[in-house]
Amino acid sequence: MRTVLSNAADPLVVDLGFGALPATTLELAARLRPLRTDLRVVGLEIHPDRVLAAQRSQGDGVEFALGGFELAGLRPVLVRAFNVLRQYPLDALAGAWATMQRQLAPGGLIIDGTCDELGRLCGWVLLDATGPVSLTLACDPLTIERPSELAERLPKALIHHNVAGQPIHSLLTAADRAWASAACYGVFGPRVRWRAMLDLLHANGFPVERPRRRMRDGVLTVPWSAAAPRPAGKP
């Protein structure tokens, strides 16, 4: 994501469905602006009254407008859609993804995910113009007892598939086992224990992406192929 934004001809970012208050859009702009001083962030909502209220906060490269999955006709290089698709029926997912994908600038990305109110439990799918790329689960490891607590914040594409026989259920079950096995690392703190859990998952054949630098949160990323729902009846 950092590379895509840094190399973009037009660093336009869309925060889709910013909600009752524009806090997420403003925070997104503040966090990404160090990468590009010419960054533009547009917060979109389908509720006109929310857009009108948010427009009082716009400025310094941040705007607010009316729009949904069609992205108000914009061509962003990055779209964040958090806690949006969770509100829609499962059969609306493919159409929503396709509509957003058609609007992406060349090389653009979509982050479709969910999180709790405090942002301590998160899950998201990263998509490009061709389809899903990866699944990431993230949490504050100080606040959980086991990784499978993240199941309640799985993105829409997976939350109904966390059942025995499905890849996401196997991943979360294995993560709980690895977390328990790494309990001895807990004396060094939960973040060290989380990294040990990732090492154990990798050793057991799960294609987890191990972070290359120290991180505040616990992050678990796998290719989409390792988490994608398996059709009924397929082993």
C-alpha positions as CSV (number, residue, x, y, z in Angstrom):
1,M,0.0,0.0,0.0
2,R,2.8,2.4,0.9
3,T,4.5,1.8,-2.5
4,V,1.2,2.2,-4.4
5,L,0.5,5.5,-2.8
6,S,4.1,6.8,-3.1
7,N,4.2,6.0,-6.8
8,A,0.7,7.2,-7.7
9,A,0.4,9.9,-10.4
10,D,-2.6,11.2,-8.5
11,P,-2.5,10.3,-4.8
12,L,-6.3,10.2,-4.3
13,V,-7.7,8.2,-1.4
14,V,-11.3,7.5,-0.7
15,D,-12.7,6.7,2.8
16,L,-16.0,5.0,2.0
17,G,-18.8,5.2,4.5
18,F,-17.2,7.5,7.1
19,G,-20.3,7.3,9.3
20,A,-21.9,9.8,11.6
21,L,-18.7,11.8,12.2
22,P,-15.8,12.4,9.8
23,A,-13.1,11.2,12.3
24,T,-11.9,8.3,10.3
25,T,-11.4,10.3,7.2
26,L,-9.5,13.0,9.0
27,E,-7.3,10.4,10.8
28,L,-6.6,8.6,7.6
29,A,-5.4,11.8,5.9
30,A,-3.2,12.6,8.9
31,R,-1.6,9.2,8.9
32,L,-1.0,9.0,5.1
33,R,0.1,12.6,4.5
34,P,3.7,12.0,5.6
35,L,4.0,9.7,2.5
36,R,2.7,12.3,0.1
37,T,2.4,16.0,0.9
38,D,0.1,16.3,-2.2
39,L,-2.3,13.7,-0.8
40,R,-6.0,14.1,-1.4
41,V,-8.6,12.3,0.7
42,V,-12.3,12.2,0.0
43,G,-14.8,10.9,2.5
44,L,-17.9,9.5,1.0
45,E,-21.3,8.8,2.5
46,I,-24.7,7.9,1.2
47,H,-26.5,10.0,3.8
48,P,-26.7,13.7,2.7
49,D,-27.0,15.0,6.2
50,R,-23.8,13.3,7.2
51,V,-22.0,14.8,4.2
52,L,-23.3,18.3,4.9
53,A,-22.1,18.1,8.6
54,A,-18.7,16.7,7.6
55,Q,-18.1,19.4,5.0
56,R,-17.6,21.9,7.9
57,S,-14.4,20.0,8.7
58,Q,-13.0,19.8,5.2
59,G,-9.8,21.5,4.1
60,D,-6.1,20.8,3.8
61,G,-6.6,18.2,1.1
62,V,-9.6,16.6,2.8
63,E,-13.1,16.7,1.2
64,F,-16.5,15.1,1.8
65,A,-19.1,14.1,-0.8
66,L,-22.1,12.0,-1.5
67,G,-21.4,8.6,-2.9
68,G,-21.4,4.8,-2.5
69,F,-19.7,1.9,-4.1
70,E,-19.5,3.8,-7.4
71,L,-17.1,6.1,-5.5
72,A,-18.8,9.2,-6.8
73,G,-17.1,8.7,-10.2
74,L,-13.6,9.2,-8.6
75,R,-10.6,7.2,-9.7
76,P,-8.7,6.7,-6.4
77,V,-5.5,4.8,-5.9
78,L,-6.7,3.6,-2.5
79,V,-10.1,2.9,-1.1
80,R,-10.8,2.1,2.5
81,A,-14.2,0.6,3.2
82,F,-14.4,-0.3,6.9
83,N,-17.6,-1.5,8.6
84,V,-19.5,-0.8,5.3
85,L,-20.1,-4.2,3.6
86,R,-20.8,-5.8,7.0
87,Q,-24.2,-4.1,6.8
88,Y,-25.1,-5.7,3.5
89,P,-26.3,-9.2,2.6
90,L,-23.7,-11.6,1.5
91,D,-25.0,-11.8,-2.0
92,A,-24.3,-8.1,-2.4
93,L,-20.6,-8.5,-1.8
94,A,-19.4,-9.5,-5.3
95,G,-21.3,-6.7,-6.9
96,A,-20.0,-4.1,-4.5
97,W,-16.4,-5.3,-5.0
98,A,-16.7,-5.2,-8.8
99,T,-18.2,-1.7,-8.7
100,M,-15.3,-0.4,-6.7
101,Q,-12.7,-2.3,-8.7
102,R,-13.9,-0.7,-11.9
103,Q,-13.3,2.7,-10.4
104,L,-9.7,2.1,-9.3
105,A,-6.8,4.1,-10.8
106,P,-4.2,1.8,-12.4
107,G,-2.5,-0.2,-9.7
108,G,-5.1,0.8,-7.1
109,L,-6.1,-1.1,-4.0
110,I,-9.2,-1.6,-1.9
111,I,-9.2,-2.4,1.8
112,D,-12.5,-4.0,2.8
113,G,-12.7,-4.7,6.5
114,T,-14.3,-4.5,9.9
115,C,-13.2,-3.4,13.3
116,D,-14.6,-2.9,16.8
117,E,-15.5,0.5,18.1
118,L,-12.0,1.1,19.6
119,G,-10.0,-0.4,16.7
120,R,-8.6,-3.2,18.9
121,L,-9.9,-6.1,16.8
122,C,-9.7,-5.8,13.0
123,G,-9.9,-7.9,9.9
124,W,-9.6,-6.9,6.3
125,V,-9.3,-8.1,2.7
126,L,-6.9,-6.4,0.4
127,L,-8.1,-6.3,-3.2
128,D,-6.7,-5.0,-6.5
129,A,-8.5,-4.6,-9.8
130,T,-8.4,-8.4,-10.4
131,G,-9.6,-9.7,-7.1
132,P,-8.7,-10.4,-3.4
133,V,-5.0,-10.5,-2.7
134,S,-4.7,-11.2,1.0
135,L,-6.4,-11.4,4.4
136,T,-5.1,-9.5,7.4
137,L,-6.2,-10.0,11.0
138,A,-4.9,-7.4,13.6
139,C,-5.4,-6.8,17.2
140,D,-3.9,-5.2,20.3
141,P,-2.5,-8.4,21.8
142,L,-2.8,-6.9,25.3
143,T,-6.6,-7.2,25.0
144,I,-7.2,-10.8,23.9
145,E,-7.0,-14.2,25.4
146,R,-6.7,-16.1,22.1
147,P,-6.5,-15.2,18.4
148,S,-9.8,-16.7,17.5
149,E,-11.5,-13.7,19.3
150,L,-10.8,-12.0,16.0
151,A,-13.5,-14.2,14.4
152,E,-16.2,-11.7,15.4
153,R,-14.5,-9.0,13.2
154,L,-13.9,-11.1,10.1
155,P,-14.8,-9.2,6.9
156,K,-18.1,-10.0,5.2
157,A,-16.5,-12.4,2.8
158,L,-15.5,-14.7,5.6
159,I,-17.6,-14.2,8.7
160,H,-20.3,-16.7,7.5
161,H,-17.6,-19.3,6.7
162,N,-15.9,-19.7,10.1
163,V,-17.1,-23.3,10.4
164,A,-15.3,-26.6,10.5
165,G,-13.9,-27.6,7.1
166,Q,-13.4,-24.0,5.9
167,P,-9.9,-22.6,5.6
168,I,-10.5,-19.6,7.8
169,H,-11.7,-21.9,10.6
170,S,-8.6,-24.0,10.2
171,L,-6.4,-20.9,10.4
172,L,-8.0,-19.6,13.5
173,T,-8.0,-23.0,15.2
174,A,-4.3,-23.4,14.4
175,A,-3.6,-19.9,15.6
176,D,-5.2,-20.7,19.0
177,R,-3.0,-23.8,19.2
178,A,0.1,-21.9,18.3
179,W,-0.8,-19.2,20.8
180,A,-1.1,-21.7,23.6
181,S,2.2,-23.4,22.6
182,A,3.9,-20.0,22.7
183,A,2.7,-19.2,26.2
184,C,6.2,-19.4,27.6
185,Y,7.1,-16.3,25.5
186,G,4.4,-14.4,27.4
187,V,7.0,-13.4,30.1
188,F,8.5,-11.1,27.4
189,G,5.2,-9.6,26.6
190,P,2.2,-10.4,24.4
191,R,3.8,-9.0,21.2
192,V,6.8,-11.3,21.5
193,R,4.4,-14.2,22.1
194,W,2.5,-13.1,19.0
195,R,5.6,-13.3,16.9
196,A,6.4,-16.7,18.3
197,M,2.9,-17.8,17.3
198,L,3.5,-16.6,13.7
199,D,6.7,-18.6,13.6
200,L,4.9,-21.7,14.8
201,L,2.1,-21.3,12.2
202,H,4.7,-20.9,9.5
203,A,6.6,-24.0,10.6
204,N,3.3,-25.9,10.5
205,G,2.7,-25.0,6.8
206,F,0.5,-21.9,7.1
207,P,1.7,-19.2,4.6
208,V,1.7,-16.4,7.1
209,E,3.6,-13.2,6.3
210,R,6.0,-12.5,9.2
211,P,6.5,-8.8,9.9
212,R,9.9,-7.4,9.0
213,R,9.9,-4.8,11.7
214,R,8.6,-4.4,15.3
215,M,5.0,-3.5,15.4
216,R,2.7,-2.2,18.1
217,D,-0.2,-4.5,17.2
218,G,-0.4,-8.2,16.5
219,V,-0.8,-8.7,12.8
220,L,-1.4,-12.0,10.9
221,T,-1.5,-11.8,7.1
222,V,-2.0,-14.7,4.7
223,P,-2.6,-14.9,0.9
224,W,-6.3,-14.8,0.0
225,S,-5.9,-18.4,-1.3
226,A,-5.2,-19.6,2.3
227,A,-8.4,-18.1,3.6
228,A,-10.9,-18.0,0.7
229,P,-14.2,-19.8,1.3
230,R,-14.2,-23.4,-0.1
231,P,-17.3,-24.3,-2.2
232,A,-19.7,-26.7,-0.5
233,G,-18.7,-30.3,-1.1
234,K,-15.1,-29.5,-2.1
235,P,-12.4,-31.1,0.1
